[in-house]
Amino acid sequence: MTSSFAQRCGIHDAERERRVLQAVQRIDASGIELLRVSWCDLHGFLRGKSLVASAAGRALREGVGMVSTLMLKDSSDRTAFGVFEPGGTASLPGFGQANNLVLMPDPDSLRELPWAAGTAWLRAQPWFQHGCPVELDTRSVLQRALARLKAAGFTMMCGLEVEFHIYSIRDAGAQLDPGQAAWPGEPPSSLSMIHPGYSLLNEVWIDMADEPLRIVQRTAQALGLPLLSLELEFGPSQVEAVFDATDALTAADNMVLFRNATKMALQRAGYHSSFVCRPPFPNVMSSGWHLHQSLLESGSGRPAFMRDAPAAGSTPMDAAHALSDTGQHYLAGLLAHAGGMAAFCTPTINGYGRFKPHALAPQSAVWGRDNRGAMLRVVGDCGDDATRIENRIGEPAANPYLYMASQVHAGLDGLERQLRPPSATQAPYAPDATAEPGATGIPATLEAALRCLDADRALRAGFGDAFVDYFLRIKQSEVARHAAAADPEEFQRREYFSRL
């Protein structure tokens, strides 16, 4: 009997066949007509194919073909490598000539999409046709990082706080006018806000924004995402979604699904949601993605950052007053690699406009005790099993798998070298904040962050030179096109606000 592609990949056995059959039976019983097989690209957004329901079993066993150039696209969908040129993909074995990869869906990821009747969804990852995984896939990158963390004796937990903007579409205009089609295209021409802003958590504004927030709420809950709250942020038309903590891989999967599902469900109802940091309007407030993270000891499940009592002789300004030795080393690793990991946490040109004084966004690689101006906010006291580190450097358009993997590799370097953090900051926006012992400036541009990443030996070792070089090539294409743009604001409107 001929083996299936999943068997040749070494991922299919009797147990997976049982789960495949369960998924197929569920699809049949639910009256599903279309099945979306989706993969998360380098930029953190979903791409895939829609199959008829009867093709589900074959897709789960044999995979679905995908052109390999989808993994080589920059943020405008331009291929950053010369796939048809001699030697154009010499640094990328298995790529070239726009050859095929194979998406292998996970039967356990099956979801029915609440906004699209008769449609189900499966998460997939790419494999080469000879049965080897594509190591440049960003979900695989996080899986390898978490395996490295597990070998060190820990598992990672993450909670998400995601800010974004929602606008009501009055007129799609140029976005859907075939006479004005461009690459990349325009966002909707005429938008209105869902609340006027500048009144944080104002209950009247919350009521004004009730309709789109209900769509977000119902979509997230129908997909099984651990949504805790929906809040109005300070900026006009800006909102925030807060999620309960889960293991890191689940948190990253949830972020990808939430971001894409929210955009699609709101779009159907006449709204444009954007996870770009700074929409192209004069009085917006920047959106951030604050990542709460902690480690658990693999054997006992004990919170690895929690301290039972303050270290002898410590003060509240010392990390040893609230964090265990593990927590201190991890914190110091995040600080040490802030420049390089910024390229993964804030991967767009647009995102660097957020780092302004007194904007609840960091300017320097410093930490503070419950300090929302610092890059790293330590939350919790001795005996608190929820003690954690909140990284406030991220933007909501970041690829979740790369954001979290950067934390793992930076934190592990701190653990392996037993780095110690400086004292907590009390003035994160002071002009001399970067002069504090151990502090460094956060890169002011994406180009600067890419240079920091290129030079960061620990992040290169963690991610692998092949992945870092691949990532740099694609992001440098974005930087070069922005530098050459006749109108930088138009570039950001089309490249980011229209698509992210």
Beta strands, then each sheet from edge to edge (+ up, - down):
strand 1: 34-40
strand 2: 46-52
strand 3: 64-67
strand 4: 100-105
strand 5: 111-112
strand 6: 119-127
strand 7: 154-171
strand 8: 190-193
strand 9: 227-232
strand 10: 238-247
strand 11: 271-274
strand 12: 289-297
strand 13: 367-369
strand 14: 376-379
strand 15: 388-394
sheet 1: 2+ 1- 6- 4+ 3-
sheet 2: 2+ 1- 6- 5+
sheet 3: 8+ 7- 10+ 9-
sheet 4: 8+ 7- 11+
sheet 5: 8+ 7- 12+ 15- 14+ 13+
end
